[in-house]
Amino acid sequence: MNYTQRTSISFINVKKNRNPNSTKKPRFYDVENLAVSYSHNKEFHRDYNIEKYINENVSASAGYNFKFNSKPIEPFKNNDSIFKSRNWKFLKDLNFNPIPTTLSLNSRINRSYNEQQSRNLIEGLSAQPELKQRRFLFDWDYTIGFDLTKSLQLNFNATNSYIYDAFDTGEDLQIFDNFFNTGRPNQYHQKLNTTYKLPLDKFPFLSFIRADYAYTADFDWQVSSQDQSIFEQIGNVIQNANTHNLNTTLSLSKLYKKIGFEKLLLTKTQRKNSNGRNVKLKKNLPVGKKILKTTWDLLTSVKQGKISYSENNGQLLPGYTEDIGFLGGAPTSFAFGSQVDIRNRALENGWFVTRNQGEEYYSKTFSKTHYNKLDYTFTLKPIKDLNIDVRGNKIQTRDISQQLDLID
């Protein structure tokens, strides 16, 4: 007889919606910021060859999300009487915002259970063994974003992964056993993203430059094994990486206008009548002024420039003995992308696995990488209707690797 039974139940993104007609201001503690989901699927099967087959999955999750409607603090915004000059624009536009813009927190329980037992087709034989497979996982993450100023944004995300297992304990776990036991940490990842628009336009003499800077820092912690004897020999693995990006645009034609060289080619009458306005030069200039104008046109033939610089760095350290903690744990600066050699800190603080003389050695390779690239493009216009683009780049790489072995 062939028999299969399937059951399934699910609730996806259950939450309380906000009343669209409500005049109440959203608060970070409102229940509307919460959402939960749950699903359970189970399949039971038996036939001529299979005594029983069970495949069961359960998933439960909860999430919190809120966007803060905060405005930056601008202490000098309305002080027009004090900051009349354009040279003080950078102070007048000074602003900051200590309140986060976004906050989210998510947690997920994912469990799967599989059990199978084959049927004996010959009488008198002992029962076939039951084959069981479990995978009980718990993950949680949080994200927080700041607009610290109108030109400086920061976003931080951390993801934690846990596993609940019963290897070598003899514990026969079913899918709902110790359901809220998160287990042991298995992996941790955090990422910091920062973008900054340099306020060069606030300074009149630098307004022809536009520049943006971005910084990214990644950190990973990976557990090796729950077996203490294996852990003592190979430890955990930590690694980090950082990225710097700087993009600059130079509007050199705007700079040339600020210099006002062409005013020198005007007659005294034209200068008096200009009143700050642009006045067209006469076509029939004196020979001296023609030579001066031609020289100036050649010197200012570079009308626009773009310069980009990017840099990537990273370190990987196996044999790390510490557990994960808040914001990366013990090596916090390392977790935020610091490229100070982590080997010295690990040795000074006892964060590295050791072995006794004569014990078996397991390979542990430290590595450090560096990569940078400079790109530039300049647009030249020596004469009318002729544009010349000059492009170039420079790339530099550096890699270091070392076998680590610390003997007591």
C-alpha positions as CSV (number, residue, x, y, z in Angstrom):
1,M,0.0,0.0,0.0
2,N,1.3,3.4,-0.9
3,Y,0.2,6.2,1.5
4,T,1.2,9.8,1.7
5,Q,-0.1,12.5,4.1
6,R,0.8,16.2,3.9
7,T,-0.1,18.9,6.3
8,S,0.7,22.6,6.0
9,I,-0.1,25.8,7.8
10,S,1.4,29.3,7.4
11,F,1.0,32.9,8.5
12,I,3.0,35.4,6.4
13,N,3.8,38.9,7.6
14,V,1.1,39.2,10.2
15,K,1.0,42.7,11.5
16,K,-1.3,45.5,12.5
17,N,-1.7,48.2,9.8
18,R,-1.8,51.9,10.6
19,N,-5.0,53.7,10.3
20,P,-4.6,55.9,7.2
21,N,-7.0,58.4,8.7
22,S,-5.2,58.6,12.0
23,T,-3.6,61.9,13.0
24,K,-1.4,60.2,15.6
25,K,2.3,60.6,15.0
26,P,4.1,57.2,14.5
27,R,6.2,56.2,17.5
28,F,9.1,53.8,17.7
29,Y,7.2,51.7,20.3
30,D,4.0,51.3,18.2
31,V,2.9,47.7,17.7
32,E,2.5,48.5,14.0
33,N,6.3,48.3,13.7
34,L,6.2,44.6,14.4
35,A,5.5,41.8,11.9
36,V,5.6,38.0,12.5
37,S,5.5,35.0,10.2
38,Y,5.1,31.2,10.9
39,S,4.9,28.1,8.7
40,H,4.9,24.4,9.4
41,N,5.0,21.6,6.8
42,K,5.0,17.9,7.4
43,E,5.0,15.0,5.1
44,F,4.5,11.3,6.1
45,H,4.9,8.5,3.6
46,R,5.0,4.7,3.6
47,D,4.9,2.1,0.9
48,Y,6.1,-1.4,0.1
49,N,9.8,-0.6,0.5
50,I,9.6,2.2,3.1
51,E,8.3,1.6,6.6
52,K,8.1,5.3,7.3
53,Y,9.4,8.5,5.9
54,I,8.9,11.9,7.7
55,N,10.0,15.2,6.3
56,E,9.1,18.2,8.6
57,N,10.0,21.9,8.4
58,V,9.1,24.8,10.6
59,S,9.9,28.4,10.3
60,A,9.1,31.3,12.7
61,S,10.3,34.9,12.3
62,A,9.7,38.3,13.8
63,G,10.7,41.7,12.5
64,Y,10.8,45.2,13.7
65,N,11.2,48.2,11.4
66,F,10.9,51.9,12.0
67,K,11.8,55.1,10.2
68,F,12.5,58.2,12.3
69,N,11.1,61.4,10.9
70,S,13.9,63.6,12.4
71,K,15.2,66.9,11.1
72,P,18.8,68.0,11.4
73,I,19.8,70.6,13.9
74,E,21.0,73.8,12.2
75,P,22.2,76.2,14.9
76,F,23.2,79.0,12.5
77,K,20.6,78.7,9.7
78,N,18.7,81.9,10.5
79,N,21.8,84.0,11.5
80,D,21.8,86.0,8.2
81,S,23.0,89.1,10.0
82,I,26.1,87.4,11.2
83,F,27.0,85.3,8.2
84,K,26.5,87.7,5.3
85,S,29.6,86.9,3.5
86,R,29.8,83.8,1.2
87,N,33.0,82.9,2.9
88,W,31.0,82.0,6.1
89,K,28.5,79.8,4.2
90,F,30.2,76.6,5.6
91,L,29.3,77.8,9.2
92,K,25.8,78.9,8.3
93,D,25.0,75.5,6.7
94,L,26.5,73.6,9.7
95,N,24.1,70.8,10.7
96,F,24.0,67.5,12.6
97,N,21.4,64.9,13.5
98,P,22.1,62.5,16.5
99,I,18.8,60.5,15.9
100,P,18.9,57.5,13.7
101,T,16.9,57.5,10.5
102,T,16.2,53.8,10.3
103,L,16.2,50.9,12.7
104,S,15.3,47.3,12.0
105,L,15.7,44.0,13.9
106,N,14.9,40.6,12.5
107,S,15.0,37.1,14.0
108,R,14.4,33.7,12.3
109,I,14.1,30.1,13.5
110,N,14.5,27.6,10.7
111,R,14.3,23.9,11.5
112,S,14.2,20.8,9.4
113,Y,13.8,17.2,10.5
114,N,14.0,14.1,8.3
115,E,13.5,10.5,9.4
116,Q,13.4,7.4,7.2
117,Q,13.2,3.7,7.9
118,S,13.3,1.0,5.2
119,R,11.0,-2.0,5.4
120,N,12.3,-5.6,5.8
121,L,11.2,-7.6,2.8
122,I,12.4,-10.9,4.3
123,E,10.9,-12.3,7.4
124,G,13.0,-13.0,10.4
125,L,15.5,-10.2,10.0
126,S,16.0,-7.5,12.6
127,A,14.3,-4.1,12.0
128,Q,16.1,-1.7,9.7
129,P,17.8,1.3,11.5
130,E,16.1,4.7,11.6
131,L,18.1,7.3,9.7
132,K,17.6,10.8,11.1
133,Q,18.8,14.2,9.9
134,R,18.3,17.5,11.7
135,R,19.2,21.1,10.9
136,F,18.1,23.5,13.6
137,L,19.2,27.1,12.8
138,F,18.6,30.5,14.4
139,D,19.6,33.8,12.8
140,W,19.1,37.4,13.8
141,D,20.3,40.7,12.4
142,Y,19.9,44.4,13.0
143,T,20.4,47.4,10.9
144,I,20.8,51.0,12.0
145,G,21.1,54.0,9.7
146,F,22.2,57.6,10.5
147,D,22.1,60.8,8.5
148,L,24.6,62.4,10.8
149,T,24.6,65.5,8.6
150,K,23.0,66.4,5.3
151,S,26.2,65.2,3.6
152,L,27.3,62.4,5.9
153,Q,25.4,59.1,5.9
154,L,26.2,56.0,7.9
155,N,24.6,52.5,7.8
156,F,25.6,49.6,10.1
157,N,24.4,46.0,9.7
158,A,25.2,42.9,11.8
159,T,24.1,39.3,11.1
160,N,24.4,36.5,13.7
161,S,24.0,32.8,12.9
162,Y,23.5,30.0,15.5
163,I,23.1,26.3,15.2
164,Y,21.5,23.9,17.7
165,D,22.8,20.4,17.4
166,A,23.2,17.3,19.6
167,F,26.3,15.6,18.2
168,D,27.9,13.1,20.6
169,T,25.2,13.8,23.3
170,G,22.8,11.0,22.5
171,E,19.9,13.4,22.7
172,D,17.0,12.5,20.3
173,L,15.8,15.9,19.3
174,Q,12.4,16.4,17.6
175,I,11.7,19.5,15.6
176,F,9.8,21.4,18.4
177,D,12.2,20.3,21.3
178,N,13.8,23.3,23.1
179,F,12.3,25.4,20.3
180,F,13.6,28.7,21.7
181,N,17.1,27.4,22.5
182,T,19.3,29.3,20.0
183,G,22.2,27.0,20.3
184,R,25.8,27.9,19.8
185,P,27.2,30.8,17.6
186,N,28.3,29.6,14.2
187,Q,29.0,32.7,12.1
188,Y,29.0,36.5,12.5
189,H,29.2,39.2,9.9
190,Q,29.0,43.0,10.2
191,K,29.2,45.7,7.6
192,L,29.6,49.5,7.9
193,N,28.9,51.8,5.0
194,T,29.7,55.5,5.1
195,T,29.3,58.1,2.4
196,Y,30.4,61.8,2.7
197,K,29.9,64.6,0.3
198,L,32.8,67.0,0.9
199,P,31.4,70.5,1.5
200,L,33.8,72.1,-0.9
201,D,31.0,74.1,-2.5
202,K,30.6,76.0,0.8
203,F,34.0,77.7,0.1
204,P,33.8,80.2,-2.9
205,F,37.5,79.6,-3.9
206,L,36.8,75.8,-4.1
207,S,33.3,75.7,-5.6
208,F,34.7,74.4,-8.9
209,I,35.5,71.0,-7.2
210,R,32.9,68.3,-6.4
211,A,34.1,65.4,-4.3
212,D,32.4,62.3,-2.7
213,Y,34.1,59.9,-0.3
214,A,32.8,56.4,0.6
215,Y,34.1,54.0,3.2
216,T,33.1,50.4,3.7
217,A,34.3,48.0,6.4
218,D,33.5,44.2,6.6
219,F,34.2,41.8,9.4
220,D,33.6,38.0,9.6
221,W,34.0,35.5,12.4
222,Q,33.6,31.8,11.6
223,V,33.6,29.0,14.2
224,S,35.7,26.0,13.5
225,S,34.1,23.0,15.3
226,Q,32.2,22.3,18.5
227,D,34.6,19.4,19.1
228,Q,36.9,20.9,21.8
229,S,39.8,18.7,20.8
230,I,39.6,20.0,17.2
231,F,39.0,23.6,18.3
232,E,42.1,23.6,20.5
233,Q,44.2,22.7,17.4
234,I,42.8,25.0,14.7
235,G,40.7,27.7,16.5
236,N,38.3,30.0,14.7
237,V,38.8,32.3,11.7
238,I,38.4,36.0,11.6
239,Q,38.9,38.3,8.6
240,N,38.2,41.9,7.8
241,A,38.2,44.2,4.7
242,N,37.9,47.9,4.0
243,T,37.3,49.9,0.9
244,H,38.0,53.6,0.3
245,N,36.5,55.4,-2.7
246,L,37.1,59.0,-3.6
247,N,35.5,60.6,-6.7
248,T,36.4,64.1,-7.7
249,T,35.1,66.3,-10.5
250,L,37.0,69.5,-11.5
251,S,35.0,72.1,-13.4
252,L,38.1,74.1,-14.5
253,S,36.2,76.3,-16.9
254,K,34.3,77.6,-13.8
255,L,37.7,78.3,-12.2
256,Y,38.9,80.2,-15.2
257,K,35.9,82.5,-15.1
258,K,36.5,83.2,-11.4
259,I,40.0,84.3,-12.3
260,G,38.6,86.9,-14.7
261,F,41.6,87.0,-17.0
262,E,39.5,88.2,-20.0
263,K,38.8,91.5,-18.2
264,L,42.4,92.4,-18.8
265,L,41.7,92.3,-22.5
266,L,38.9,94.9,-22.3
267,T,39.3,98.5,-22.9
268,K,38.9,101.0,-20.1
269,T,35.5,102.0,-21.5
270,Q,34.3,98.4,-21.6
271,R,35.4,97.8,-18.0
272,K,33.5,100.9,-16.8
273,N,30.3,99.8,-18.7
274,S,30.5,96.1,-17.7
275,N,29.2,96.5,-14.1
276,G,30.1,92.9,-13.4
277,R,28.5,91.6,-16.6
278,N,30.2,89.6,-19.3
279,V,31.2,91.7,-22.2
280,K,32.2,90.2,-25.5
281,L,35.7,90.9,-26.7
282,K,36.3,92.8,-29.9
283,K,37.5,90.7,-32.8
284,N,40.1,93.2,-33.8
285,L,42.3,93.1,-30.7
286,P,45.8,94.7,-30.7
287,V,48.6,92.3,-31.5
288,G,49.9,92.2,-27.9
289,K,46.4,91.3,-26.6
290,K,45.9,88.7,-29.3
291,I,49.2,86.9,-28.3
292,L,48.1,87.1,-24.6
293,K,44.7,85.7,-25.4
294,T,46.1,82.9,-27.5
295,T,48.5,82.0,-24.7
296,W,45.7,82.0,-22.2
297,D,43.5,79.8,-24.3
298,L,46.2,77.2,-24.6
299,L,47.0,77.3,-20.9
300,T,43.3,76.9,-20.1
301,S,42.5,74.3,-22.8
302,V,41.8,71.7,-20.0
303,K,38.1,72.4,-19.3
304,Q,37.2,69.5,-17.1
305,G,38.8,66.7,-15.1
306,K,37.7,63.6,-13.2
307,I,39.9,61.8,-10.7
308,S,38.9,58.6,-8.9
309,Y,40.8,56.7,-6.3
310,S,39.8,53.3,-4.9
311,E,41.6,51.2,-2.3
312,N,40.8,47.7,-0.9
313,N,42.6,46.1,2.1
314,G,42.0,42.9,4.0
315,Q,43.4,40.5,6.6
316,L,42.6,36.9,7.4
317,L,43.7,35.3,10.7
318,P,43.0,31.6,11.4
319,G,43.6,30.1,14.9
320,Y,41.6,32.8,16.7
321,T,40.4,31.5,20.1
322,E,38.0,34.2,21.3
323,D,34.2,34.1,21.0
324,I,32.3,36.7,19.2
325,G,31.0,39.7,21.2
326,F,29.3,43.1,20.7
327,L,30.5,45.0,17.6
328,G,33.0,42.2,16.7
329,G,34.2,41.4,20.3
330,A,37.7,41.9,21.4
331,P,39.4,43.2,18.2
332,T,36.8,46.0,17.8
333,S,39.1,48.3,15.6
334,F,39.9,45.2,13.5
335,A,36.1,44.6,13.1
336,F,35.7,48.2,11.7
337,G,38.4,47.7,9.0
338,S,41.6,48.6,10.8
339,Q,44.7,47.3,8.9
340,V,47.0,47.4,11.9
341,D,48.6,44.0,11.9
342,I,46.3,41.7,13.9
343,R,49.0,39.1,14.5
344,N,50.8,41.2,17.2
345,R,47.6,41.9,19.1
346,A,46.6,38.3,19.0
347,L,50.0,37.2,20.4
348,E,50.0,39.9,23.1
349,N,46.5,39.1,24.3
350,G,46.7,35.3,24.0
351,W,44.1,35.1,21.2
352,F,46.0,32.5,19.2
353,V,46.0,28.7,19.5
354,T,49.1,27.0,20.7
355,R,50.5,23.5,20.7
356,N,53.1,21.5,22.6
357,Q,56.3,20.4,21.0
358,G,55.8,17.2,19.1
359,E,52.0,17.6,18.7
360,E,50.5,17.4,15.2
361,Y,50.5,20.7,13.3
362,Y,47.5,22.0,11.4
363,S,48.1,24.6,8.6
364,K,47.1,28.1,9.6
365,T,47.9,30.7,7.0
366,F,47.7,34.4,7.8
367,S,47.1,36.7,4.7
368,K,47.0,40.4,4.1
369,T,46.1,42.0,0.8
370,H,46.2,45.6,-0.6
371,Y,44.9,47.0,-3.9
372,N,44.6,50.5,-5.1
373,K,43.7,52.1,-8.4
374,L,43.9,55.7,-9.6
375,D,41.8,56.7,-12.6
376,Y,41.8,60.1,-14.3
377,T,40.2,61.7,-17.3
378,F,40.8,65.3,-18.5
379,T,38.9,67.0,-21.4
380,L,41.0,69.4,-23.4
381,K,39.6,71.9,-25.9
382,P,42.5,73.7,-27.5
383,I,40.5,75.1,-30.4
384,K,36.8,75.4,-31.2
385,D,35.0,72.2,-32.1
386,L,38.0,70.0,-31.1
387,N,37.7,68.0,-27.9
388,I,40.5,65.7,-26.7
389,D,40.1,63.2,-23.8
390,V,43.2,62.2,-21.9
391,R,42.7,59.0,-19.8
392,G,45.0,57.1,-17.6
393,N,45.1,54.8,-14.6
394,K,47.6,53.3,-12.2
395,I,47.1,50.0,-10.3
396,Q,49.1,48.7,-7.4
397,T,48.7,45.4,-5.5
398,R,50.5,43.8,-2.6
399,D,49.9,40.4,-0.9
400,I,51.5,38.9,2.2
401,S,51.0,35.4,3.5
402,Q,52.6,33.6,6.4
403,Q,52.3,30.2,8.1
404,L,51.5,30.6,11.8
405,D,52.6,28.1,14.4
406,L,52.9,29.0,18.1
407,I,54.6,26.4,20.3
408,D,54.4,26.6,24.1
